[in-house]
Amino acid sequence: MPAAIVVDDVSLVRRTQEELHYDFKRSALRLLGGQGRQVRRRTVLDHLSLRVEHGEKVGVIGPNGSGKSTLLKVIAGILQPTSGSVAVDGTLAPLIELGVGFDADLSLVDNIVYYGVLLGHPEEQVRAHIHSILEFAELVEHRDEPTKTLSSGMAARLSFAIATEFRPEVLLVDEVLSVGDERFRRKCTARIDRFWDEHSTILLVSHDMLTVAQICSRVIWLDHGGVRFDGPSKHAAEMYLSTIPTVANFRRGEDLVAFARTNPRREIIVQGTSGHPQIYLIRDGRRHAIVSSEWTVRHGYEGKDVVIVSDEVILEVAEGEMLAP
């Protein structure tokens, strides 16, 4: 029996952001003047290979820019690799960048059919499930409206509902449980949990190392587009956490803020908090207002003991545990 997912020696090289967003007029003048423009490229995935068997629940971790989301997009067929090959055995549901890809001028019903067929389901089957999909997304009253009238949150709800209406054999999950309010997120989580209890193959990208370690038996740790570790989740968690600075490394709040300023894309896990942590928002290395408790619940941080500081640098510490700068 073939594996559910086979990624064989895949590399993906992309133009850098500077190359994609340049001044066209300035570039044209440079070319006319005989000055060539050097194309800058970055290797996002570097000769990456992995194999996921049917029924496996595999977590994918790694720092920002390590290639986690790109890997899922390549497996889903959203991005084509520069070299190498990908094979997926079974129906696929990619929960990636929910709400992106709809035709803005088509109605919700037409987009449901279009999206469902793209996922590999027969049109007749998709049409038979239109009401169920709209009902789950809580968008029944919008069925005949153009999708461009939806908010980004509503579009994400619709996308999630379509992708999960039919039990997929392979489910790709990329940090999608921030859809809608807390009540709707619980609804989404319950649906994914149903797949978890069944025999679906699940590849889960998440920054929540504790959750990944608890629900996945195997973890793949990506770093600079390659596999740094592939094995039991417990070992992966221990190795990954040991590479990230913890609150013990910073004796004063000023030290952590200085680290955040000089390492804006570095993840920091603050361990050992107790009770209900305070949450501070740090941007550009400076601390801003404490985030409300409602925000804590809405974003799923309530009661967390391990916290990740990423691009926006969100920091959780127990009250009084760390001095503010």
HELIX and SHEET records of a PDB file:
HELIX    1   1 GLN A   17  LEU A   20  1                                   4    
HELIX    2   2 PHE A   24  LEU A   32  1                                   9    
HELIX    3   3 LYS A   68  ALA A   76  1                                   9    
HELIX    4   4 LEU A  108  LEU A  118  1                                  11    
HELIX    5   5 GLU A  123  ALA A  128  1                                   6    
HELIX    6   6 ILE A  130  ALA A  137  1                                   8    
HELIX    7   7 VAL A  140  HIS A  142  5                                   3    
HELIX    8   8 THR A  147  THR A  149  5                                   3    
HELIX    9   9 SER A  152  GLU A  165  1                                  14    
HELIX   10  10 GLU A  182  ASP A  197  1                                  16    
HELIX   11  11 MET A  209  ILE A  215  1                                   7    
HELIX   12  12 SER A  233  SER A  242  1                                  10    
HELIX   13  13 VAL A  247  ASN A  249  5                                   3    
HELIX   14  14 GLY A  253  THR A  262  1                                  10    
HELIX   15  15 SER A  293  ARG A  298  1                                   6    
SHEET    1   A 3 ARG A  41  VAL A  52  0                                        
SHEET    2   A 3 ILE A   5  ARG A  15 -1                                        
SHEET    3   A 3 SER A  83  VAL A  88 -1                                        
SHEET    1   B 6 LEU A  92  LEU A  95  0                                        
SHEET    2   B 6 VAL A 170  ASP A 174  1                                        
SHEET    3   B 6 THR A 201  VAL A 205  1                                        
SHEET    4   B 6 LYS A  57  ILE A  61  1                                        
SHEET    5   B 6 ARG A 218  ASP A 223  1                                        
SHEET    6   B 6 GLY A 226  PRO A 232 -1                                        
SHEET    1   C 2 ILE A 268  VAL A 270  0                                        
SHEET    2   C 2 VAL A 307  VAL A 309 -1                                        
SHEET    1   D 3 ARG A 286  ILE A 290  0                                        
SHEET    2   D 3 GLN A 278  ARG A 283 -1                                        
SHEET    3   D 3 ILE A 314  VAL A 317 -1                                        
END                                                                             
